[in-house]
Amino acid sequence: MKLDIIDWTPGGGVRFLDQTRLPREEVYKEVDSIDGMIEAIKLLRVRGAPLIGISAAMGLAAAATRQAAHGGLTAAWFEDAAKRMAAARPTAVNLMWAVNRMRQVAEAAFAMKRTPQAIAEALRVEAQRIWDEDAEMCRAMGEAGAALIEPGATVMTHCNAGALATGGIGTAVAALYAAHQQGKNIRVVSTETRPLRQGARLTAWELSKAGVPVTSIVDSAAASMMAKGEIDVVVTGADRIAANGDVANKIGTYALAVLANAHGVPFYVAAPRSTFDLSLESGADIPIEERAAGEVDAAPGARVFNPAFDVTPADLIAAIVTDRGVVRPPYRENIRRLFD
């Protein structure tokens, strides 16, 4: 499974697939500035917690390359750029994680008084390393997640946690790709994922391209399918996981977890270690992004509440699939071991 999601341009910029145009058009954009990448992240042209982090790192490297060519790459410039990039979206912890890694490389290079061109190259190398590491984590999560899926299972997933959201084959969807490649004859049910329909537009699109049988449903059909025994397992991704195992993910994830538990359906979450935030004790501490009212098709004059994420309590999650294997309760203790 290989999708051309993001890459470097020959001139040192970043080229990415504009996900707002899918599934009807495959349009690519190029940026080499901080403002350009911030806009892409805010407008969801690139999205998904791991890919946001990768894109931010590549954007910083591309902008630094341009600054170096014009004699403007200074420590002060980079610190300002890093702060602005880190603030592009508040919930996905991978963004801050990747920016901090880039910041550490820049600080070391500036302290060594390296040339602007050498500093820019060091940043590009680190951004590529972040991308490569994520691709490997996706492969590992796919193998671990596929082991939880029985042959012939019907798997429900929410939003998009596939190749479009990462630097590899995905987090939650990586398990689906792996199970499919293992000949398990799985079927996938992809929720539409309102209000921006990432499940119908993106997950169904990429699974169809990969030859994985997929059915799209409106979000409110999930309960009736579970009640009829038509869903065997639910697997979603995550944008931030607190120290106690509470998970922030696309709005509607919590509802699916409640439904899954009510109907005896295992509910799994898949995420790399870069998505864990051990500085937060619980999901109550996770900042939740609220997006523009215009994204919701409401009557003129109606007030709109449009949170991008919700928090699923750890006690509703059967297991968390990571790049270091499957984590089960007690989460606080076992999550800590991931980082020992």
C-alpha positions, 0 to 999 in steps of 0.5 A: 500500500503506497500513497503519495501523500507528502514529499520534498520538492527538488528545490527543498520545499514540501509537496503534499496531497491537499486532502480537502479536495479528496475524493473527487480530485487529487491536487498537490500543493507546494510550500516553502514558508512557515505561513504556507505550512501553518495554513495547510495544517489549520485548513486540514490540507494535511491532517492526522496527528502523525502527519501533522507532526511530520508536515510541521517538521518538514515545513520548518526545514523547508522554510529554514532552507529558504531563509538560509539562501537569503541570509535570514536564518537566525536563532531568533527567526527559528524560535519564532517560527517554531512557536508559531508552527506549534500553535497551528492546532492545539489537540494533536500532541505530535505537532509539539513533539515534532517541533520540539525535536526540530528545536533541539537540533536547531539549538545545538547547531546554532550553539556550534556556530554552524553555517546557515546552510549546514543548519538548514541541512541538519533540520532537513535530516531531522525532519526526514528522520521523523518521517522515517520513524513514523513509517516504521512505527506504522508498520509495527502497529499494523502487525500488532493490531492485525493480531487482534482481528479475527479472520472474517471480521467486520471492523468499524473505524472512525475518521481517518487513521490511515496512510493519509494521516501518517508517514506510513500505512496508518495507525488504526487503518494499518491494522486493517491493511495488515489483516487484509494482506494476511488473507483474513478476508475482513470487511470494513465499515467506515463511519462518515465522521461529521462534520467534515466527513473524513471517514467517507471522503478519506478512509473509504477512498484509500481503502478502496484504492487498496482493494479492502472491502469498505462500506460507508455509513452515516455516524448515527447508523453505528448503533443499529449495526452493533445491535444487529451483531454486524460489527465484530470490533472497533479500531480508531486512532488517537490525537493525544493519549494521557498518562492514565490511558484517556484518549482524545480523538475525532469527535464521535469516538467517545460515542462509538466507545460507549456503543461498543461497550454496551454491545460487547464489541471490543474497542481498540485504539492505535497510536504511536508513542509520539501520541502519548502525553505523559505530562497530562494526568487524564483526558480532562487536561487535554485541550480540545480544539473548537473549529469554525461554525461554518463547517457545520451546515446549520440554519442561518442564525443558529448557534453552532458548537463544533468541537473537533475532538472528544475524550474517551475514558480509558475504562472503555478501551479494551487495549491500545495498539502501539509501535511497541506492542499492545498495551492493556489495563492497568493503563497508567502503569503499562503506558509508563513501561512503554517509555522505560 
